[in-house]
Amino acid sequence: MPNPELMPIGVFARRSGLTSSALRFYADSGLLSPAETDPVSGYRYYSAGQVARAAVLRQLREIAMPLAAVEAVLDAGADEASRLVDGHVAKVVGDAAAARQKAAFIKSALGEVPSQPIAVLKGPVLADAVEQVLTATAREPGMPVLAGLRIEAGHDAVTLTATDRYRLSTRTLVPAGPPEQTWAGTVDGDELRAAVSEIRRSTLVRLEALPHGIWLRVTGREDRHCRLLPEEFPDHRLMLASLREVTTRVTVSKEPFLRALEEHPGELVALYVATDGMTVRSADDEYPGTMLPATSTGPALRIWFELTTLYPAVSTAIGPDVMFDLRGHDQPVTIRSADRGDLTTLAMPVKPVRSI
């Protein structure tokens, strides 16, 4: 008779998330042998102590780890196991990137559609702009376009825009020469982010459009291909055009402001803007706050933000001083450099936690 503390294979399969056939396969492979096998019926039984190993085995196979590597992870200590998992993931990511590049070449050859020149940009400038604007992206279920970066080439400039619905960042770049044509598309943010290191090391980058992607042509390095997202990008131009007039404008030094946010204890930040400066406080006024020297015009104003919205909007601003254009406590705030306007971020405030 089997040990009553052991589980039959069906029960263990439900506990571990593995099918009975998978358990038989892993037993035959030596990765997860049953605790006991009935010598007459051949029926397999497992112990409760094997559930954790079975769960890890299942998770490792879900990330496509080969059996030999799975065995090494299961038998290794925590540090070595983590190193092995990281190595496997790095290989998978590298293989996926290589596959995307090869697929782009294949699709170009199959379709016989020549790429169309868009514009030529300075590589280091483009790389910085991509990193700055991509801070406003988000991964939202059902809205993959929010993880993309909108590229628009006009007659004399190229504009990059991203939004997560709470922030909108846009930067305008002057190309090395007049854009070849007007063009607009939303590029996959992850693929563009992965291409930044190659872009940064190239003096000039040529943007070329395909029906379903763009080429980033770099001199002396590997060209990079990024997919276009088919979903419609939010109508940010309508939002920009509908902004109310600025009522209060305040300019503050960027670094002290960021330090005040870093030291802030809560998730909500209250900004008190007055003629004698700006105070960074908690939304409930329990935190005494940090008074910052600032130059302001217009009426005094209190406005509240999520820290996760305000901090990246300020940290990506160009230059030592940041300008806030305020339109009221419930209206979008424009955040930009005090002396350069090519990077602009709109940040949505939140409702005050109490009446004022």
N, C-alpha and C positions, 0 to 999 in steps of 0.2 A: 504494500500500500504506500502511496506517495506521502511525503511529509505534509500534514494538514496546513502548515504555514506557507507552503508553496502555492503558486498560482498556475493554473493550466494556461496553455499558450493563448487561448482566446481572451482570457481576462488580462493577461499581461500585454497583449496587443492593444487593448483599449487603454490601459494605463500608460503605455509608452508612446502611443501614437504611431506605432509601426504595424503593418499588416502581418498576419500569420505567415504568409508566404515570404515576406521580407525577413521575419525572424528565423525561418528555416534557412534562408540564404545566408544570413549573417552567422548562424550557428555553423553551417558547413564551411564558411570562410574563416572561422576561428575568431571572429570579432566579438561575438556574443553567444557563448555556449550556454545551454540551459543549465540550471543548477542541478537538475536531476532528470534522467530519462528512464521511463518504465522499460525494463528489460524484455518484457513480454509484448506489450503493445507498441513500444517505441514512442509513446506519447511524451511530450516535453513539458517540463515544469520550470518555473522561474521564481526567484525570490524578490521580495520588495526592495532589497538592496541593489538589484540590477536595474531598477527603473531609471535612475539618474544616468547610468552609462548608456542605456538604450536611448534616452532622450537626447543626449549629446550626440550620439551616433546619428540619429535621425537629422538633427540640425546640421551636422557637418555634411551629410549627403545632400541636404537641401541647398547648400551653397556649392554643389558639384565638386566636392573634394574626392579625389580618387581613394580607393579602398586602402592602398598602402599608406597613404598620408593620414587617413582616418585612424588606422591602427597606431601610427606613431603619435598622434595627438592623444588618443585615449590612454596610452601607456606612459605619457610624459608628465612631468611635473607642470605646475601652473604656468611658470614663466616660459618654459620651452614650448608648451602647448600654445600659448598666446603668440609666440614668435612664429610657429608653424602656421597658425591660422592667418596671421598678417601676411606671411609670404604667399600663401595660397590666394588670398584676396587680391594682393598686388598683381599676381600673375593673371588672374581673371580680368581685372580692370585693364591691364596692358593688352591682353589678347582682344578684349572688346574694342579698345581704341584702334588697334591695328585692323580689326575686321571692319570697323566703320570707314576707315580710310580706303581699304581695298574695295569695299562696296561702292564708295563714291566713284572710284576709278571705273569700276565695272558698269555702273549705271550711266556714266558719261559716255562710255564706249558703246553701250547698247543703244542708247537713245540718239547718239550722234548729234547731240545738241551742243553747239559751242557755247562756252561761257561768255557772258557779256560784261565788259569792263564797267565798273561802277565809279571807283575813285582810288587814288593813291594817298595813303596817310603815313605819317611818321610812326614807326613801330613803337618806340617807347611811349609816345603820347597816347596812341591808341590803346596800348596795354593798360596804362594808368586809368584811362577813361572807362574801359570795360570793367576793371575792378571796382571803381567808384560807383558806377551806375548799377552794377549787379547786386550791390548791397540792398537795393530796393525790390529784389525779386522774392518770390515765395513759392513754396510747393503746396498747392491746395488741391485736394481731391476734386476731380471734375473740372478743374480750371488750369490745365497745363500751360496755358499761355502766360500765366503770371510768373512762370519760371523762365520766361524768354526775355530777350533784349531786342527792342525795336530799333532798326537801323533805317534812317531816312536820308537819302542823298538828294540834295536840292541843287540849284544852279551854282551856288558858291559855298556850300557848307554840308557837312555830314553830321546828323544829330543822332545820339544814342539815348534811348528812353527805356525805363523799366518802372513797374509799379507793383506793389503788393496790396493795393486798395487803401492802405493807410499812409503810405508814402509814395511819392512819385519823384524819381530822379531823372534829370535830363542834362546832357552835356553836348555842347556844340563844338565841333572840330573843324579847323580850317585845313582843307586838303593841300597836298604838295602841289597840285595843279587843279584846274577846274574839273569838277566831276564829269565823267564821260557821258552820263545820262541821269535823269531823275529816276529814282528807284526806292522802294520801301519793302521791308520784309521783317518778320520776327524770327530771330535766330535762337536756336536751342541754347539756353544759358549755360548748362553744364559743359557742352562741347566747346563753347566759346571760352569758358573759364579754363578748360584744359589746354587751350591753345595759347594762353597768355604768355607762357614762358618762351615759346617760339616767336611770338609777335614782338616781345620786348627786345629780343636779341637781333632783330632785323631793323636796319636803318629805315627802310621803306617797306610798306605792306600794300599790295594791290588787292583790292576787293573785286571779285568777279562773281556774277550772279548766274545761277542755274535755275531750272524750274522748281526744284525742291531743296535748294541749298545754296550756300555761297562758298567760294574758294578764298582762302587767305594765302596769297602768293608771297612767299618770303625769299629774299635773296640768300643763296648759299645754305639754306636750311630746308627742312621738309615742309612742303605746303600742307595746310590744314583745311579740312572740309568740315563745315557745320551745317546741320540740317535746319530747314525752315519749319516752323510750327504752323500748321494749317489753320488753327483757330484764330478768330478775329481778335486783334489787340484792342483793349479798352480805348474808347474815344477820349484820349487825354487832351487833344486840342480843344474839344468842346469845354472840358473842365477848366482849362487854362483861360479860355476866352470868357468864361462866366464868373471868374473871380471878382469879388468886390474890390472897391478901392481900398488902398492901404490907409489905415487910420493912425497907426503907431509904428514907428520905425526905431529899432534899437541896434546898436553896434557894440559888440563885446569881444574881448580877446578870447581866442579859441581855446588855448591850453588851460587857462584857469577855469573856464566853463566846463571843459571835459573833466577836470579834476573834481569839480564840485559834483558832477553827475556820478563819477566813480565812487565818491564818498557818500552819496545819497543812500539812505537805508531802505527806501521803499520801492515799490513797483510803479507808483504814480509820482510824477514830479509836477510841482506847482511853480510857475514863473511869475514873479511879481515885478512888473516893469513900472518904473517911476522916473521922474526927471533926474534923480540923483543916482540912478543905477538900476541894476537887476538883482533880485534875490532868488536863489534856488532853494525852495522849501518843500516840505512834504505836503501832500494834499490835505491832510487833516490838521496842519499847523503844529503838530507835536514836535517835529524836528526843527531846531532853531534856524537852520538854513545857513546859506553862505551868501554874503553880500558881495557882488562883483561890480567894479567900476564899469560904467557903460555910458554911451552917449545915446540919448533918445529924443525923439520929437513926437508930439501928439499926446493924447490923453493917457493917463495911467491905466494899466490893464493887468488883470490876473488871468492866467491861462494854464490849463492842465494837459499833461501828456503822459502816455505810457513811456517808461524809460526805454523800452526796446524799440520804440519809434523815434524818440528824440536823439538818443545817443548816436546811432549810425548816421543820422541826417547831419549832425554837427561834425562828427569825426571825419567824414569824407569831404568836408568843405575845403576849398583851396585857399591857402594863405593864412596869415596869423590872426586875422580879424574876421568875425562872422557877423553878417547882417540878418536881422529878422524883420520881415515885413508882416505886421499883424493887422488883421481885419476884424477882430472881435474874438471873444473867448470860444465861439463855436464855429469859426471859419478856418479854412486851410491857411497855414503859415508858410511863407516863402523863406527858405534858408539858403544863403549863398555867401560867397566871398564878398568882403566889403569893397574890394578893388578889382575883382574879376568876375564877370557874369557868365562865363562859359559852362559852369556847373551849377545847376539850380535844383533844389529839392523842395518839394511840397510835403508838409507833414500835417496830418490830421490830429487836432486836439481831441480830448475826451471830455465828457460832461463833468462838471465839478461834483465832488462828493458831497458837498453841502452848499446851501445858498450863501451868497456873499452880500 
